[in-house]
Each structure stands twice: as structure tokens, then as C-alpha cells.
Amino acid sequence: MKKITLLFIMALGIFASCVPYPEENPDPIPPVSSMFLLKTIQSNLDGTTLEQQYTYSDSKIVKVEASNGIKRVFTYNELDQISKIDVYNGTLLKETNEYVYDISENLISLLKIDRVSLIGTKWVYVHNANGTISYQKFSGDDLSQTNLVLTGELSSTKVVETITDPVTTDVTINTTVFAFDLKKNPFMNVVGYDKIFFADLRICLNMSNNILTQTSQTDDNEAVLDYTNDYVTYTNNGFPFKANVKQGGEIVATINYFY
């Protein structure tokens, strides 16, 4: 079964009430600016459950702790940009992610180092005048990443990646297309997240709304629907509250959101 992409479900939150606000709730509607995700619970078809808890300092994300033992710890620089994410498996530092920005506060590179294998992967981003982002992905070790793996371009609805075989020079083009709802994304109030949300995730340039469908296509082959997010309920101010994830028309996971 293809891995389910849930829009980087390391979602974020603030220390507010953990009481959800479904649309039918008659209580006063909280201000949109006060909404941060505190917890997600993903219940999978195979009976497993993944819970993630989010910790903040004001509106900056501090850490994300998952029930499977994975923890992500965030570091901000003096400009309130996310500069580093350390990933732990228990107490073992598993991975580091370092983010670099230009003077316009655009992300220009992400360096990911696997601290166990010492494999390094680097993405270099160029922000184009038409609003798209072009990028190159390089591989190597923890000290140098010079092997070009692929090139790509991100727009508001799709991701296009081009892979050239180093031996045969054959070119493969992978295109991923997304459709969105018109509701609010749980990450929208998190400081600095809007600058990095697309990095390393192969998602398009929309963090205002929520993904409804993801469709993939290789070269001119027939496009394939990867998954559908069916948002069963939203909060009374327009954030996801409950979603069913479907593959092949079958519900493979249910996600509950707590704010």
C-alpha cells in the first residue's frame, strides 16, 4: 500500500483548550488566529494508531512527539525562521535538517543528514518571478552532496520532477497534481512554517487550504489517484476536525484533529 501523505502531519498547536469545535457546536466561534493543532490521532485500517502531540512557545513550534517514539525538535534563528529540525528515535539522534534563507526570507536550501548512515541529501531552491519554485536535489554523504538526483518545479497545484538516468540519459518525468478544499489549513498560524512546508515533501505551493486528492502520473502514462482526504467534519471556524483517508475507494485511515 502506498504511503499516505497527510500534508506533513507534524501539525502544530498552542497551549489552548484541547476541546474541539465541530461545526454543530453552538459555543462562541474562536478567532482564527487562536487556532493551533494540539494533537492528531490517526487510526489505521490494520488496527494500529499513531498519536502526535505538539508543543509550542507562543506561536513557534518547539517539538512534535509521536507515539511511535519519533520526536522532532525545532530551532528558530533570530529572524523567527525555522533553521533546524532534529529528528530523534527515542534518545538517538536519527536525522538533522538545516534550512537556509536568502535576504528576502525565501528558503534557498535544505540539507538533510541521516546521522546513522551519514547519507546526505540537499535541495537547492530558486524562487521564480511567476510564483513557482524550481529546485535541484543532490545526494552524497554528510560532508558533500554533489550527485544530481533530479530537478523539479513546484506550482500552486502540482509538482513536476525530471529524472535523467546517468548511464542511458533516459528522462523520466513524474507529475503529481493536487486538489484542495476551501477551508483553513491547521498550519496557517505557525511562525515560519509557511517558508518551509513544501521542502522535502513533494507537495505543491498551497498551505492555505487542505488536500482533497493527490494524483500521480509518469511520463504520458495514465494518471493514478493516490489517495483522497474526505473531511467529514470541520470546526465551526473552518479547520479540519475529522478526515477519512481513502485509497481505491476504501477508508484506510481516520484522522481526528484536536485544537
C-alpha positions in Angstrom: 0.0 0.0 0.0 1.4 3.4 -1.0 2.5 5.5 2.0 -0.2 8.1 2.8 0.9 11.7 2.6 -1.0 13.7 5.2 0.4 17.1 4.4 3.3 16.8 6.8 1.1 15.7 9.7 3.5 17.0 12.2 0.8 19.6 12.6 1.2 22.4 15.1 -0.6 23.9 18.1 -0.6 26.3 21.0 -1.4 25.8 24.7 -5.1 26.4 24.5 -8.1 24.3 25.2 -7.9 20.8 23.8 -11.7 20.9 23.3 -12.6 20.6 19.6 -15.0 23.0 17.9 -17.1 21.0 15.4 -19.4 22.9 13.0 -22.5 22.0 15.0 -21.0 23.3 18.3 -23.2 26.2 19.5 -20.3 27.7 21.6 -18.8 31.0 20.5 -16.5 30.7 17.5 -12.8 31.1 18.4 -10.8 33.7 16.5 -9.0 32.1 13.5 -5.7 33.4 14.8 -6.0 31.4 18.0 -6.3 28.1 16.3 -3.3 25.7 16.6 -3.4 22.0 16.4 -2.5 20.3 19.7 -2.9 16.7 18.8 -3.8 14.3 16.0 -4.9 10.7 16.3 -4.6 8.5 13.2 -6.4 5.2 13.3 -5.4 2.9 10.5 -7.2 0.1 8.8 -4.8 -2.5 10.2 -5.8 -1.6 13.7 -2.7 0.5 14.5 -2.9 4.0 15.9 -0.5 6.9 15.7 -0.9 9.8 18.1 1.1 13.1 17.7 1.4 15.8 20.4 2.6 19.3 19.6 4.4 21.7 21.9 4.8 25.5 21.4 6.4 28.6 22.7 3.8 31.2 21.8 3.2 30.5 18.1 6.6 28.9 17.5 6.6 25.1 17.2 9.0 23.6 19.8 8.6 19.8 19.3 6.4 17.1 17.9 6.3 13.8 19.8 4.7 10.7 18.2 3.5 7.6 19.9 5.9 5.5 17.8 8.9 7.1 19.6 9.8 9.6 16.9 10.4 13.2 18.1 11.1 16.3 16.1 12.8 19.3 17.8 12.7 22.7 16.1 15.2 25.5 16.3 14.5 29.1 15.2 17.1 31.8 14.2 17.0 35.4 15.3 14.6 36.3 12.3 12.0 33.8 13.6 12.8 31.4 10.7 12.9 27.7 11.3 16.6 27.0 10.9 16.9 23.3 12.0 14.8 20.3 12.8 16.4 17.4 14.7 14.7 14.0 14.5 15.1 11.5 17.3 14.1 7.9 17.6 13.9 7.7 21.4 17.1 9.3 22.6 19.0 8.5 19.4 19.6 11.5 17.0 18.4 10.0 13.8 18.4 12.9 11.3 19.2 16.6 11.1 17.5 19.1 8.7 19.1 22.5 8.2 17.3 25.3 6.4 19.0 28.4 4.7 17.2 31.5 3.6 18.1 34.5 1.3 17.7 38.2 2.3 14.1 38.1 1.1 13.4 35.3 3.6 12.9 32.7 0.9 14.1 29.2 1.6 17.1 28.5 -0.7 18.4 25.2 0.6 17.6 22.2 2.8 20.3 19.9 3.9 19.2 16.5 5.4 21.7 14.3 7.0 21.0 10.7 8.2 23.1 10.6 11.4 23.1 6.8 11.3 24.2 6.1 7.7 25.8 9.5 7.2 24.0 9.8 3.9 23.4 13.5 2.9 20.7 14.9 0.7 20.5 18.6 -0.4 17.7 20.5 -2.1 18.5 23.9 -3.7 15.5 26.2 -4.4 15.1 29.1 -6.8 12.0 31.3 -6.4 10.8 32.3 -9.8 9.1 35.6 -10.8 5.9 33.8 -11.7 5.4 32.4 -8.2 6.7 28.9 -8.9 9.8 27.3 -7.3 12.4 25.4 -9.2 14.7 23.0 -7.4 17.6 20.5 -7.7 18.1 17.5 -5.5 21.6 16.3 -4.8 22.9 13.2 -2.9 26.2 12.4 -1.1 27.5 12.0 2.4 27.4 14.1 5.5 30.2 16.4 4.2 29.4 16.8 0.5 26.3 16.4 -1.8 27.2 16.8 -5.5 25.4 14.0 -7.2 22.4 15.5 -9.0 19.4 13.2 -8.5 16.6 15.2 -10.1 15.3 18.6 -10.9 11.8 19.8 -10.2 9.3 22.6 -10.2 6.5 23.4 -7.7 3.4 25.4 -8.5 0.1 26.1 -6.7 -1.4 22.8 -8.0 1.3 20.4 -9.0 4.8 19.1 -8.6 6.9 18.1 -11.7 10.1 16.2 -11.2 12.6 15.2 -14.0 15.0 12.3 -13.5 17.8 11.7 -16.0 19.4 8.3 -16.0 23.2 8.9 -15.6 24.1 5.9 -17.8 21.4 5.8 -20.5 20.5 9.5 -20.3 16.8 8.4 -20.5 14.5 11.0 -19.0 11.5 10.2 -16.7 9.0 12.9 -15.8 6.9 12.4 -12.7 3.9 14.7 -12.2 1.8 15.0 -9.1 -1.4 17.0 -9.1 -3.3 18.2 -6.1 -6.9 19.4 -5.5 -7.8 21.4 -2.4 -10.8 22.3 -0.3 -11.7 25.9 0.5 -11.2 25.6 4.3 -8.3 26.6 6.5 -5.0 24.7 6.9 -4.1 23.7 10.5 -0.6 25.1 10.0 -1.5 28.6 8.9 -0.8 30.3 12.3 2.6 28.7 13.0 5.5 31.1 12.7 8.0 30.3 10.0 6.1 27.2 8.7 4.9 29.0 5.5 8.6 29.2 4.4 9.4 25.5 4.6 6.2 23.5 4.3 7.0 22.4 0.7 10.6 21.3 1.4 11.3 17.5 1.1 7.6 16.7 0.9 6.8 16.9 -2.8 3.6 18.9 -2.2 2.6 22.0 -4.2 2.6 25.6 -3.1 -0.7 25.9 -1.2 -0.7 25.9 2.6 -3.9 28.0 2.9 -6.2 25.0 2.3 -6.3 21.2 2.7 -5.5 18.5 0.2 -8.5 16.6 -1.1 -6.9 14.4 -3.7 -3.4 13.5 -4.9 -2.9 12.1 -8.4 0.3 10.8 -9.9 1.5 10.4 -13.5 4.7 9.1 -15.0 5.6 10.4 -18.5 2.5 10.0 -20.7 1.1 7.1 -18.8 -2.4 7.2 -17.4 -2.7 9.2 -14.2 -3.4 7.3 -11.0 -5.4 8.6 -8.0 -3.1 8.0 -5.0 -5.5 9.0 -2.2 -8.5 11.1 -1.2 -8.9 13.0 2.0 -12.6 13.1 2.9 -13.1 15.8 5.5 -16.1 14.5 7.4 -16.3 17.4 9.8 -14.7 20.9 10.1 -14.6 23.1 13.2 -17.1 25.9 13.3 -14.4 28.4 12.1 -13.3 26.2 9.2 -10.4 23.9 10.3 -10.3 20.1 9.7 -11.8 18.2 12.6 -12.2 14.7 11.2 -11.0 13.2 8.0 -11.2 9.8 6.3 -8.2 8.9 4.1 -9.3 6.7 1.1 -7.3 4.6 -1.3 -9.1 2.7 -4.1 -12.4 3.9 -2.6 -11.6 2.2 0.7 -11.1 4.0 4.0 -7.5 3.2 5.1 -7.2 5.7 7.9 -9.2 8.1 10.0 -7.6 11.2 11.5 -9.0 13.2 14.4 -7.7 16.8 15.0 -7.7 18.5 18.4 -7.2 22.2 18.8 
